[in-house]
Amino acid sequence: MFVSLLFVWISTVISTATAVEYETHYCDLNTTSSHINNTSYYSNLVQVLNSLASDNIILNDNQFSNMSSGSIPPDIAYGLYLCRADVLQNDCRNCLLKAREDIDNSCPSSKAAVLWRDNCMLRYANYSMVSVMNSDTYRAACNKFDISDQNSDQNRFWEDAMNFMSRLAKSALTDQKKMFANDEVSYNHTKKIYGYVQCTPDLSVSACDNCLQVSIGRLAQYCHGKQGARVLAASCNVRFESYKFIQFQAAGLTSISC
């Protein structure tokens, strides 16, 4: 069962033509003594993070891994990482190394934390996370530009964008090994929307679907009217933009009439 925690947040503004590096994190601040160096949990956590984020890690095709260290609760440390499915393995590794440094600096007194960067997510906790869907731990971020200054245009764009993201979510569920999907759609004849969804591949199909639907709903809740948005959850990521932010070729062009 997921326990609500007190968190802190750092975010970087997104621009459209040249997106700056994005980072945000959640830290459980309820356990101020968790990172004292002589605790068993801290020693186990160091082993987990060293295994998940180091120069020597071997990445699998899913670019996802989880592990634990220790044998006696509550000192067992659990960790996992997920890289965006389109990034190269070297970029995945570099992202995890930066995430490791960031999470150490941002959450020095936390027994549970999540850190997201553009290309990866790094997460650890003192409870098992494998195959447990968590959409409650999340951050939403918006493109800073409006799609239009007209409410009617904004509403029309977002209705079509949300339909597009829902189709991507359905597509991701057909790939039970990697659980991701991306595509692009035509908008307003001359423009395009680029979208991407991904779950941690340890989830069941129904759990992935649940996470994606909740996260897609939050896109409009936080960012309605903007040219792009993302929701980063502990178990899934969803994002769309009016510029190309992924390296994949589109799976297939779908026309949207607006």
C-alpha positions in Angstrom: 0.0 0.0 0.0 1.4 3.4 -0.9 1.8 5.8 2.0 1.4 9.5 1.4 4.7 11.3 2.1 5.9 14.9 2.5 7.9 15.9 -0.6 9.9 18.7 -2.1 10.1 19.7 -5.7 12.6 21.3 -8.0 11.7 21.9 -11.7 13.3 23.5 -14.7 11.2 25.6 -17.2 10.6 23.9 -20.5 11.1 25.9 -23.7 9.8 24.8 -27.1 12.4 25.0 -29.8 15.3 24.0 -27.6 14.2 22.1 -24.5 16.5 22.6 -21.5 17.4 19.7 -19.3 14.5 18.9 -17.0 14.8 17.5 -13.5 12.4 17.1 -10.7 12.2 14.9 -7.7 10.2 13.6 -4.7 11.9 13.1 -1.3 10.3 11.5 1.7 11.3 13.9 4.4 9.8 11.9 7.3 12.9 10.1 8.2 15.7 12.5 9.0 18.1 9.9 10.3 18.0 7.5 7.4 21.3 8.6 5.8 23.6 8.5 8.8 26.5 6.5 7.5 26.6 3.8 10.1 23.0 2.6 9.7 22.4 -0.7 8.0 19.8 0.8 5.7 22.2 3.4 4.4 24.9 0.7 3.7 22.3 -1.3 1.8 21.1 1.7 -0.1 24.6 2.6 -1.2 25.0 -1.0 -2.6 21.7 -0.6 -4.5 22.6 2.7 -6.0 26.1 1.6 -6.9 24.5 -1.3 -8.8 21.9 0.8 -10.6 23.9 3.8 -11.4 27.6 3.4 -12.1 30.1 3.5 -15.0 30.0 -0.3 -15.1 26.3 -1.1 -15.3 25.2 -3.4 -18.0 21.9 -2.2 -19.5 19.3 -4.6 -20.9 17.1 -4.1 -23.9 14.3 -2.7 -21.7 16.6 -0.2 -20.1 14.9 -1.1 -16.8 16.2 -2.8 -13.8 15.4 -3.3 -10.1 17.3 -4.8 -7.2 17.5 -4.9 -3.4 20.1 -5.3 -0.8 19.8 -6.6 2.8 17.7 -9.4 4.3 16.2 -8.0 7.5 13.4 -5.4 7.4 13.3 -2.5 7.9 16.9 -2.2 6.7 16.3 -3.7 3.2 16.9 -1.1 0.5 15.1 -1.4 -2.9 15.8 0.5 -6.1 15.0 0.7 -9.7 15.7 2.7 -12.8 13.9 3.3 -16.1 15.3 5.0 -19.1 13.2 6.5 -21.9 12.9 3.8 -24.5 14.3 5.9 -27.4 17.6 6.9 -25.8 20.8 5.2 -26.6 22.4 3.0 -23.9 25.3 5.4 -23.3 22.8 8.3 -22.9 20.8 6.1 -20.5 23.9 5.3 -18.4 25.0 9.0 -18.3 21.5 10.0 -17.3 21.6 7.5 -14.4 25.0 8.8 -13.2 23.6 12.3 -13.1 20.5 11.2 -11.4 22.5 9.3 -8.8 24.4 12.5 -8.0 21.2 14.6 -8.0 19.3 12.3 -5.8 22.2 12.2 -3.3 22.3 16.0 -3.2 18.5 16.5 -3.3 17.3 13.8 -0.8 20.1 13.3 1.7 17.8 12.4 4.6 15.2 10.3 2.8 14.5 6.6 3.0 12.4 6.9 -0.2 12.9 9.1 -3.2 12.3 9.4 -6.9 14.3 11.6 -9.3 13.3 12.2 -13.0 15.5 13.6 -15.7 14.6 13.9 -19.4 16.0 10.5 -20.3 15.6 8.5 -17.1 14.1 7.9 -13.7 15.9 6.6 -10.6 14.0 5.5 -7.6 14.7 3.9 -4.2 12.7 3.0 -1.0 12.7 1.0 2.1 9.8 -1.1 0.8 9.4 -3.3 -2.3 8.3 -1.5 -5.4 8.4 -4.3 -8.0 5.1 -4.8 -9.8 3.4 -2.3 -7.5 1.7 0.5 -9.5 2.2 4.0 -8.0 0.6 6.9 -9.8 0.2 8.9 -6.6 3.9 9.9 -6.6 4.1 12.3 -9.6 5.0 15.7 -11.0 3.3 17.6 -13.8 5.1 20.2 -15.9 3.8 22.4 -18.7 5.2 23.9 -21.8 5.3 27.6 -21.1 3.6 28.7 -24.3 -0.2 28.7 -25.0 -1.4 27.0 -28.1 -3.6 30.0 -28.8 -5.0 33.1 -27.0 -8.5 31.9 -27.9 -10.3 29.5 -25.5 -12.1 27.8 -28.3 -8.8 27.0 -30.1 -7.3 25.8 -26.8 -10.2 23.5 -26.1 -10.2 22.0 -29.6 -6.5 21.4 -29.6 -6.6 19.7 -26.2 -9.5 17.5 -27.0 -7.6 16.2 -30.0 -4.3 15.9 -28.0 -6.0 13.9 -25.3 -7.6 11.6 -27.8 -4.1 11.1 -29.4 -2.6 10.3 -26.0 -5.3 7.8 -25.2 -4.6 6.0 -28.5 -0.9 5.9 -27.5 -1.8 4.4 -24.2 -3.7 1.6 -25.9 -0.8 1.0 -28.2 1.7 0.7 -25.3 -0.4 -2.1 -23.7 0.2 -4.2 -26.8 4.0 -4.3 -26.1 4.0 -6.2 -22.9 7.8 -6.4 -22.8 8.6 -2.7 -23.0 5.3 -1.0 -22.4 5.9 2.1 -24.4 4.5 3.8 -27.5 5.3 7.0 -29.5 3.8 8.6 -32.5 3.1 12.0 -34.1 -0.1 13.4 -35.5 -0.9 16.2 -37.9 -2.6 19.2 -36.4 -4.1 22.3 -38.1 -2.8 20.9 -41.5 0.8 22.3 -41.1 1.7 21.5 -37.5 2.3 18.3 -35.6 2.0 16.9 -32.1 4.6 14.5 -30.8 3.6 12.1 -28.1 5.2 9.4 -25.9 3.9 7.1 -23.1 5.9 4.5 -21.0 5.3 2.3 -18.0 7.8 0.4 -16.0 7.8 -3.0 -17.6 7.3 -4.9 -14.3 3.7 -3.8 -14.2 0.7 -5.9 -15.4 -1.2 -4.7 -18.4 -4.1 -3.5 -16.3 -1.8 -1.7 -13.8 0.0 0.1 -16.7 -3.3 1.1 -18.2 -4.5 2.5 -14.9 -1.3 4.5 -14.4 -1.4 5.9 -18.0 -5.1 6.9 -17.8 -4.6 8.7 -14.5 -1.5 10.5 -15.8 -3.1 11.5 -19.1 -6.0 13.0 -17.1 -3.6 15.1 -15.2 -2.1 16.6 -18.3 -5.3 18.6 -18.9 -5.8 19.2 -15.2 -2.5 21.0 -14.8 -1.6 22.3 -18.3 -4.8 22.8 -20.3 -4.2 25.4 -23.1 -0.4 24.9 -23.3 1.5 23.6 -26.4 2.8 20.6 -24.5 2.8 18.9 -21.1 4.2 15.9 -19.2 3.3 14.0 -16.1 6.0 11.9 -14.5 4.8 9.3 -12.1 6.7 6.6 -10.2 5.3 3.9 -12.5 4.7 5.7 -15.8 5.5 8.7 -17.9 3.3 10.6 -20.4 4.2 13.6 -22.5 3.3 15.4 -25.7 4.9 18.5 -27.3 4.6 20.6 -30.5 8.3 19.9 -31.2 10.1 16.6 -31.6 11.6 15.5 -28.3 12.1 11.8 -29.1 14.6 10.0 -31.3 12.2 7.3 -32.7 10.7 7.6 -36.1 6.9 7.9 -35.8 5.1 4.6 -35.7 2.5 5.8 -38.1 1.1 9.2 -39.0 -2.5 9.9 -38.0 -4.4 12.9 -39.3 -6.2 15.2 -36.9 -8.5 17.7 -38.4 -8.8 20.9 -36.5 
